[in-house]
């Protein structure tokens, strides 16, 4: 029996599928983001990123994000004539994304804006970075390193004056050329080596004075992880007679010749595949010392701090993109007689995802606002302790959260076109880069042990919410008791570092939500995350206004 053409046509009618989540503004559709910007900034601050939000949510941006990940960067060690060039070729979609990220002022622009008296420059950039990262997270790496390089470069006024205007430019000008001929520049970083990893004091790359009057050195060694080798300038650690020292390494020398930077290979990574992470060999590479000999870690730590902030921002963005896709899907998909969003258990899962995302956003924006106010001792001390706390906690929560959001889409979420696999592969990254979980948990201990003002800052900040929720008040007291029980016992402190970092971060998030979030969001967070029996399972909430939380987080078009 032959199937009629009308029957075949019926087979191809698509029903009960969620429409693509495109054509929405990722800024105005994110209540936690917009409220956070208004809380720490102004209406003008928010208005300045609305256009970015519309572009980030467009179908065009989503397509470029997919293409940049499908077509990986390729190492081109030699040109057609046999000259060693050590370049990386990117798909046009990578350049489309980079051009707009730089154009929106997401690289080093806020440092110059702040120097010129602009208010909330870092808050604006942070919110924009979170929103634009919805397009594709990989290209955020060179943008982040460019942003982070400026505070480290300030260790030398002349070097900072040379490079900051190019790094702060809103013009994306790719290509290996003399910086004096470029409209904008990008920065990278080379710290880790094969034998050391996070233990950068074990580095074996050597720096030898050139012997000339210009004070330059030559570097000899191998860097194990240097992302974005096509960037224009790198901050690199190397050993001198005085110890580990920081150096500025230009890709092209002042006379226009290429510096000796051999790209050995590009890393084949789990995620972040649009971004070229490389191994570099240096043998006679020209470098300029930044800061004093033997003080390299202290010099470059400002760059590390700024990139850690971007790890938090990037993870919060991944969370938001994941919960947006999940809530959008369950709102438009039906099963067993009703919409998924109306099923009590699915509503529980999505509400829990939404609360996790909102807590991450609130903490990320609070940290960004602290960068705008570092002249204030409280803000500076809070940043010192809250940054490793947030880096540990938010980045550690992201893989679990994204996996649960993927599951909300069922089999559809396991298909590349849904974008969820891209987010899932990306989710562990920020917990690894710029110090893994253990490194950041131990950094919390170092801060508490060496800088008493940081604990005072944490106590002051969470104390601003005291009396707002009894569960938060108990959690504050329990956390202070935990700190007291661990202090003075080095082995016990290190063994309990993750537990302490987790509690301090969750309490800080809870205090922000109690003060600023809708009551239904704060209630769910305090009842779950601040409970001594919380086991971390998402979708196991015991009460709360779940529907209101889901509706708050579900994107709307337009």
C-alpha positions in Angstrom: 0.0 0.0 0.0 1.4 3.4 -1.0 1.4 6.2 1.4 -0.4 9.3 0.1 1.4 12.6 -0.3 -0.9 14.1 2.3 0.0 11.4 4.8 3.6 12.0 4.2 3.1 15.7 4.7 1.4 15.0 8.0 4.5 13.1 9.1 6.5 16.3 8.6 4.3 18.6 10.7 6.3 19.6 13.8 4.4 20.1 17.0 5.2 20.3 20.7 8.7 21.7 20.2 9.9 24.8 21.9 10.7 27.6 19.4 14.3 28.8 19.2 15.3 31.2 22.0 16.4 34.0 19.7 15.3 37.6 19.2 15.3 38.4 22.9 17.3 40.9 24.9 19.6 39.0 27.3 20.0 42.1 29.5 16.4 43.2 29.9 15.1 39.6 30.1 17.4 38.9 33.1 15.7 40.4 36.2 18.6 39.5 38.5 21.1 41.2 36.2 19.1 44.4 35.6 18.3 44.7 39.3 21.9 44.2 40.2 23.1 46.8 37.8 20.6 49.3 39.1 21.5 48.4 42.7 25.2 49.1 42.4 25.0 51.5 39.5 22.5 53.8 37.8 19.9 53.7 35.1 22.5 55.1 32.7 24.7 52.2 33.5 22.0 49.8 32.6 20.9 51.7 29.5 24.4 51.6 28.2 24.3 47.8 27.8 20.8 47.3 26.5 21.9 47.4 22.9 24.6 44.8 23.7 21.9 42.6 25.2 19.7 42.8 22.1 22.7 41.8 19.8 23.7 39.0 22.2 20.2 37.5 22.0 19.9 37.7 18.2 19.8 34.7 15.9 22.9 36.1 14.1 25.0 36.0 17.3 23.8 32.5 18.2 24.8 31.3 14.7 28.3 32.9 15.0 28.8 31.3 18.4 28.0 27.9 17.0 30.2 28.3 14.0 33.2 29.5 16.0 33.0 26.3 18.0 32.4 24.0 15.0 35.4 25.4 13.1 38.4 25.2 15.5 41.4 27.5 15.3 44.3 26.0 13.3 48.0 26.5 13.9 49.9 27.8 10.8 53.6 27.4 11.8 55.0 28.3 8.3 53.9 30.4 5.4 53.8 29.1 1.8 57.5 30.0 1.3 58.8 28.2 4.4 59.1 31.2 6.7 58.4 30.4 10.3 55.3 32.6 11.2 53.6 30.8 14.2 50.2 32.2 13.5 46.7 30.8 14.2 43.9 30.9 11.7 40.4 31.5 13.0 37.0 31.1 11.5 35.3 34.5 10.5 32.7 34.0 13.2 35.5 34.2 15.8 36.5 37.6 14.4 32.8 38.7 14.3 32.5 37.9 18.0 35.8 39.5 19.0 35.1 42.7 17.0 31.8 43.2 18.9 33.2 42.3 22.3 36.0 44.8 21.9 33.6 47.4 20.4 31.3 47.1 23.3 34.1 48.0 25.7 34.5 44.6 27.3 38.3 44.5 27.1 40.4 47.0 29.0 38.2 50.0 28.4 36.9 50.5 32.0 40.4 51.2 33.3 40.8 54.3 31.2 37.2 55.3 31.8 37.7 55.0 35.5 40.9 57.0 35.3 38.9 59.7 33.5 36.4 59.9 36.3 33.7 57.6 35.0 31.5 56.0 37.7 30.6 52.3 37.6 32.9 51.5 34.7 33.8 48.0 36.0 30.2 47.2 36.9 29.1 48.2 33.4 31.8 46.1 31.9 31.0 43.1 34.1 27.3 43.1 33.3 28.1 43.5 29.6 30.7 40.6 29.8 28.1 38.4 31.4 25.5 39.3 28.8 27.8 39.0 25.8 29.1 35.6 27.0 25.7 34.2 26.1 26.9 34.3 22.5 29.9 32.0 23.0 32.2 31.7 26.0 35.5 30.8 24.3 36.3 34.3 22.9 35.9 35.7 26.4 39.4 34.4 27.2 41.4 37.0 25.2 38.9 39.7 26.2 39.4 38.8 29.8 43.2 38.7 29.7 43.3 42.1 28.0 41.1 43.5 30.7 43.2 41.9 33.4 46.6 43.0 32.1 46.2 46.7 32.9 46.4 46.6 36.7 49.5 44.5 36.5 51.1 46.7 33.9 50.8 49.6 36.3 53.7 48.2 38.2 55.8 50.2 35.7 54.4 53.7 34.7 56.2 53.9 31.4 55.1 50.4 30.3 51.5 51.1 31.4 51.5 54.3 29.4 52.8 52.5 26.3 50.3 49.7 26.3 47.1 50.7 28.1 45.6 53.0 25.4 45.9 50.2 22.9 44.5 47.6 25.2 41.6 49.9 26.2 40.7 50.7 22.6 37.3 49.8 21.3 38.9 48.8 17.9 39.5 45.2 17.2 42.6 45.1 15.0 43.9 41.5 14.6 47.1 40.5 12.9 50.8 40.2 13.9 52.0 43.8 13.3 54.0 46.5 15.0 51.8 47.8 17.9 52.5 51.4 16.7 50.7 50.6 13.5 47.6 49.1 15.2 44.3 50.7 16.3 43.9 48.3 19.3 45.8 45.4 21.0 45.1 42.3 23.0 47.0 40.8 25.9 47.8 37.2 27.1 49.5 35.5 30.0 52.1 32.8 30.3 52.7 31.4 33.8 52.3 27.6 34.0 55.0 25.2 32.9 55.1 21.4 32.4 56.6 20.5 35.8 54.9 23.1 38.0 51.3 23.9 36.9 49.9 26.2 39.7 53.2 26.0 41.5 54.7 28.8 39.5 57.7 29.2 41.8 58.8 25.9 40.4 59.2 27.5 36.9 62.4 26.8 35.1 62.2 29.3 32.3 65.2 31.6 32.6 65.5 35.3 31.9 69.0 36.6 31.1 69.8 40.3 30.9 70.6 41.3 27.3 73.5 43.5 28.4 72.3 46.5 26.5 71.3 49.9 27.7 67.6 49.3 27.1 67.3 47.0 30.1 65.8 44.1 28.1 66.2 40.4 28.9 66.0 37.2 26.8 63.8 34.3 27.9 64.6 30.6 27.5 62.0 28.0 28.3 58.7 26.4 27.6 55.2 27.6 28.7 52.6 24.8 29.1 49.5 26.9 28.8 49.3 30.2 26.9 45.9 31.1 25.5 45.4 33.3 22.5 49.0 33.2 21.1 47.9 35.6 18.4 47.6 38.4 21.0 50.0 41.4 20.8 51.6 41.3 24.3 52.0 38.7 27.0 52.8 38.9 30.7 55.2 36.0 31.5 56.9 34.7 34.6 60.6 33.6 34.4 63.5 33.0 36.8 66.2 35.5 37.3 69.1 35.6 39.8 66.7 37.4 42.1 63.9 34.8 41.8 60.6 34.6 39.9 60.1 37.8 37.9 57.4 39.2 35.7 58.1 40.2 32.1 56.3 41.9 29.3 56.8 40.0 26.0 55.6 41.8 22.8 54.7 39.7 19.8 56.4 42.2 17.5 59.5 44.2 18.5 59.7 48.0 18.1 61.7 47.6 14.9 58.9 45.6 13.3 60.5 42.2 13.5 58.7 39.3 15.1 59.8 38.3 18.5 61.0 34.7 18.9 57.8 33.0 20.1 57.4 29.4 18.7 53.9 28.0 19.0 54.6 24.3 19.5 51.0 23.1 19.4 47.4 24.1 20.2 45.8 22.2 23.1 43.0 19.8 22.3 40.6 20.7 25.1 37.3 19.4 26.4 35.6 22.7 25.9 36.5 26.3 25.1 37.3 25.0 21.6 36.9 28.2 19.7 39.8 29.7 21.7 43.4 28.8 20.8 45.3 27.6 23.9 48.9 26.8 23.1 52.3 25.7 24.3 55.1 28.2 23.6 58.8 27.8 23.3 61.1 30.7 24.0 64.7 30.7 23.1 66.1 34.2 22.9 62.7 35.8 23.2 63.0 39.5 24.0 61.3 40.7 27.2 61.1 43.8 29.4 61.1 43.4 33.1 57.9 44.4 34.9 58.4 45.2 38.6 61.3 44.2 40.7 63.3 41.0 40.2 62.0 38.2 42.5 58.6 39.9 42.9 57.0 38.4 39.8 54.2 36.6 41.6 53.2 39.8 43.5 53.4 41.8 40.2 51.2 39.4 38.2 48.8 38.7 41.0 46.7 41.8 40.0 46.2 40.2 36.6 45.3 36.9 38.2 42.7 38.7 40.5 41.1 40.3 37.5 40.9 37.1 35.5 39.5 35.3 38.5 36.7 37.9 38.6 36.0 37.1 35.0 35.9 33.4 35.8 33.1 34.2 38.2 31.3 36.4 35.7 31.7 33.7 33.0 30.3 31.0 35.2 27.4 33.1 36.2 26.7 33.7 32.6 26.8 30.0 31.8 24.4 29.4 34.6 22.0 32.1 33.3 22.2 30.8 29.7 21.5 27.3 30.9 18.5 28.1 33.0 17.2 30.4 30.3 17.2 27.5 27.8 15.7 25.1 30.4 12.9 27.4 31.5 12.1 28.4 27.9 11.9 24.7 26.9 9.7 23.6 29.8 7.4 26.5 29.2 6.7 25.5 25.6 6.9 21.7 25.9 4.0 19.5 27.0 4.0 15.9 28.3 1.4 13.7 29.9 -1.4 16.1 29.4 0.1 19.5 30.5 3.0 21.8 30.0 6.2 20.6 31.7 6.5 23.9 33.6 3.2 23.0 35.3 4.5 19.7 36.6 5.4 20.1 40.3 8.7 18.2 40.1 9.9 20.0 37.0 8.8 23.3 38.5 10.9 22.3 41.6 14.0 21.6 39.4 13.8 24.8 37.3 13.1 27.0 40.4 16.2 25.5 42.1 18.2 26.2 38.9 16.9 29.8 38.9 17.9 30.4 42.5 21.4 29.1 41.9 21.8 31.4 38.9 20.4 34.4 40.8 22.8 33.9 43.7 25.7 33.7 41.4 24.7 36.8 39.5 24.2 38.8 42.8 27.7 37.8 44.0 29.4 38.5 40.7 28.0 42.0 40.4 28.8 42.7 44.0 32.4 41.8 43.3 32.4 44.0 40.2 31.1 46.9 42.1 33.9 46.5 44.6 36.5 47.0 41.8 34.8 50.4 41.2 35.4 51.2 44.8 38.8 49.9 45.7 39.8 53.2 47.2 37.4 52.3 50.0 39.2 50.0 52.6 36.1 47.9 53.1 35.6 47.3 49.3 39.3 46.4 48.9 39.2 43.9 51.8 36.0 42.4 50.7 37.3 41.9 47.2 40.4 40.2 48.7 38.3 37.6 50.5 35.2 37.3 48.4 37.0 36.8 45.1 38.6 33.4 46.0 35.4 32.5 47.8 33.3 33.2 44.7 35.8 31.7 42.3 35.7 28.5 44.4 32.0 28.3 45.0 30.3 29.7 41.9 32.7 28.0 39.4 32.4 24.7 41.4 28.6 24.8 41.2 28.4 25.4 37.5 29.0 21.9 36.0 26.3 20.4 38.2 23.9 23.2 37.5 24.4 23.1 33.7 24.1 19.3 33.7 20.7 19.5 35.4 19.5 22.2 33.0 20.6 20.1 30.1 18.5 17.2 31.5 15.4 19.5 31.5 15.5 19.3 27.7 15.7 15.5 27.7 17.3 14.0 24.6 17.0 17.4 22.8 19.5 18.8 25.3 22.1 16.2 24.3 22.0 17.4 20.7 24.6 20.0 19.6 22.0 22.2 18.0 20.4 22.9 21.4 23.7 24.6 22.5 23.5 22.7 25.8 26.4 20.4 25.0 28.6 23.5 24.3 27.6 24.9 27.7 28.2 21.5 29.4 31.7 21.2 28.0 32.5 24.7 29.0 31.1 24.4 32.6 34.2 22.9 34.3 36.6 25.4 32.8 36.4 28.4 35.1 37.0 26.2 38.1 40.3 25.0 36.6 41.7 28.2 35.1 43.3 30.9 37.3 43.7 28.4 40.2 41.7 25.2 40.7 39.3 24.7 43.6 42.0 23.8 46.0 44.2 26.7 45.1 41.3 29.2 45.8 40.2 27.5 49.0 43.8 27.7 50.3 43.9 31.4 49.1 41.0 32.0 51.5 43.0 30.5 54.3 46.0 32.7 53.5 43.9 35.8 53.4 42.3 35.0 56.8 45.6 34.2 58.3 47.6 37.2 57.0 45.0 39.9 56.7 42.7 40.3 59.7 40.8 43.0 57.9 39.3 40.6 55.3 37.4 38.7 57.9 36.1 42.0 59.3 35.0 42.9 55.8 33.1 39.6 55.4 31.5 39.9 58.8 30.5 43.5 58.0 29.1 42.6 54.6 27.0 39.6 55.7 26.0 41.5 58.9 24.1 44.0 56.8 21.5 41.4 56.4 21.2 40.3 60.0 17.7 40.1 61.2 16.3 39.6 57.7 16.1 35.8 58.0 16.7 33.7 61.1 18.2 30.9 58.9 20.8 33.3 57.6 21.6 34.6 61.2 22.2 31.0 62.3 24.4 30.3 59.3 26.5 33.4 60.1 27.1 32.2 63.6 27.8 28.6 62.6 30.3 29.8 60.0 32.1 32.1 62.5 32.2 29.1 64.9 33.7 27.0 62.1 36.4 29.6 61.5 37.2 29.7 65.2 37.5 26.0 65.4 39.9 25.8 62.5 42.1 28.8 63.2 45.5 27.9 64.7 45.4 24.3 63.6 47.2 24.3 60.2 46.5 20.7 59.2 42.8 21.0 60.3 42.5 24.3 58.4 43.8 22.9 55.2 41.7 19.7 55.5 38.6 21.9 56.1 39.4 24.6 53.5 36.8 23.6 51.0 34.1 23.3 53.7 35.0 26.7 55.0 35.1 28.3 51.6 31.7 26.8 50.7 30.0 28.0 53.9 31.5 31.5 53.7 30.5 31.9 50.0 27.0 30.6 50.5 26.4 32.8 53.5 27.6 35.8 51.5 25.3 34.9 48.7 22.4 34.5 51.2 23.1 37.9 52.7 22.9 39.5 49.3 19.6 37.8 48.4 18.0 38.5 51.8 18.8 42.2 51.3 18.0 42.6 47.6 16.2 39.7 46.0 12.5 39.1 45.9 11.3 37.3 49.1 10.5 34.0 47.3 14.1 33.8 45.9 15.7 34.5 49.3 13.4 32.2 51.1 14.3 29.2 48.9 18.0 30.0 49.0 18.1 30.2 52.8 15.9 27.1 53.3 18.1 25.0 51.1 21.7 26.3 50.8 22.0 27.5 54.4 20.5 24.4 55.9 23.0 22.2 57.8 21.5 19.1 56.0 21.7 20.5 52.5 23.1 17.8 50.2 23.4 19.8 47.0 20.8 17.9 45.0 19.0 20.2 42.7 15.2 20.0 42.5 14.7 18.7 46.0 13.2 22.0 47.4 10.8 21.6 50.3 8.3 24.3 49.7 8.5 27.9 48.5 6.8 29.9 45.8 8.3 27.9 43.0 6.0 29.2 40.2 6.9 32.8 40.9 10.6 32.0 40.8 10.3 30.1 37.5 8.2 32.9 35.9 10.8 35.5 37.1 13.6 33.6 35.3 11.9 32.6 32.1 13.0 34.8 29.1 10.5 36.8 27.1 10.9 37.8 23.5 11.2 41.4 22.4 
